[in-house]
Amino acid sequence: MTQKIASVREGLRQLAAATPFETSLFVKDIVSGDTFEHNAATRTPAASMIKLFILWTLFEAADANKLSLDETYAYKESDRVEGGMLHMVRAGAQLRLEDIALLMLAVSDNTAANILIDRLGIGAINAAIEKIGSKETVLGRKFMDFEAKKQGRDNFTSARDLANVLERIQAHGGRMLDMLSVQKNIPKLPAKFPFEDADDLEAIIAHKTGELPGREHDAGILFHRSDTPVIVAALTGDIPNRLAGCAFCADAGKIVYDAFAPSKA
């Protein structure tokens, strides 16, 4: 075990022990293969974290020439659901699948996610999830489909599964990492990183956030543009308020950042 991961383990164990609500953590130093896990296999409502698996399925299909990321989609009035930006776009807009994926990630657009779910198919997305071995993850419904939720169909994942797909995204590189690096929701994992402007974070972390009532999640790859990337997933549940969940993720992110920052010996 390296000194860096030993430092992370001690810091995160103390943080988890001092936190009075549900938490799940997974950290992996990709270079050494060393990991830290805390409730990492616990299945939890995914919120927007499931969008990482939609992204992976989209690019896997593109790599297999099953579709083109330049394929255009004519945005319809009936596509609109709350969350993000597309519900404010006028019907008739012509969007590439790549553009839709970017909106799904950067501003966690639910309309964009639903368009991609329809294009790929729930069955194909779940098959891709099963193929990479993310055992606690399932896409059970589209976003804002409350009737499906009443019927018991929902979206779930775990910290370990998120780390699994993120490691594959890191290995794939390219456009997926670019999309994750422009995440606009930053009060969680990177909140305590040293930066002057939010755009500075593009070179430091590629990540995806998610939130539901009682839950705040964040998972990503620190130092993704360097030769020493580190995967971090921080999930919460039964939080007393939104700020408490964000603070936990921020504290977890700072512990990992401090241990693995490139300036560290």
VENJO-V782598 format. One record per backbone hydrogen bond with DSSP energy under -1.0 kcal/mol. NH is the residue of the N-H (numbers start at 1). CO is the residue of the C=O. If there is no record, write none. Layout:
nh & co
NH & CO
NH & CO
This chain:
nh & co
6 & 2
7 & 3
8 & 4
9 & 5
10 & 6
11 & 7
12 & 8
13 & 9
14 & 10
15 & 11
16 & 12
17 & 13
18 & 14
19 & 16
22 & 237
24 & 235
25 & 38
26 & 233
27 & 36
28 & 231
29 & 34
30 & 229
33 & 29
36 & 27
38 & 25
42 & 39
44 & 157
46 & 155
49 & 46
50 & 47
51 & 48
52 & 49
54 & 50
55 & 51
56 & 52
57 & 53
58 & 54
59 & 55
60 & 56
61 & 57
62 & 58
63 & 59
64 & 60
65 & 62
66 & 61
71 & 68
73 & 95
75 & 93
79 & 76
80 & 77
88 & 85
89 & 86
92 & 75
93 & 90
95 & 73
97 & 71
98 & 69
100 & 96
101 & 97
102 & 98
103 & 99
104 & 100
105 & 101
106 & 102
107 & 103
109 & 103
110 & 83
113 & 109
114 & 110
115 & 111
116 & 112
117 & 113
118 & 114
119 & 115
120 & 116
121 & 117
125 & 121
126 & 122
127 & 123
128 & 124
129 & 125
130 & 126
131 & 127
132 & 128
133 & 130
134 & 129
135 & 133
137 & 134
138 & 156
145 & 142
146 & 144
149 & 145
150 & 146
151 & 147
152 & 149
153 & 148
156 & 138
157 & 44
160 & 40
162 & 158
163 & 159
164 & 160
165 & 161
166 & 162
167 & 163
168 & 164
169 & 165
170 & 166
171 & 167
172 & 168
173 & 169
178 & 174
179 & 175
180 & 176
181 & 177
183 & 180
184 & 106
191 & 188
193 & 190
200 & 197
201 & 198
202 & 199
203 & 200
204 & 201
205 & 201
206 & 221
207 & 180
208 & 219
210 & 217
212 & 215
215 & 212
217 & 210
218 & 234
219 & 208
220 & 232
221 & 206
222 & 230
223 & 204
226 & 223
230 & 222
231 & 28
232 & 220
233 & 26
234 & 218
235 & 24
237 & 22
239 & 214
245 & 241
246 & 242
247 & 243
248 & 244
249 & 245
250 & 246
251 & 247
252 & 248
253 & 249
254 & 250
255 & 251
256 & 252
257 & 253
258 & 254
259 & 255
260 & 256
261 & 257
264 & 261
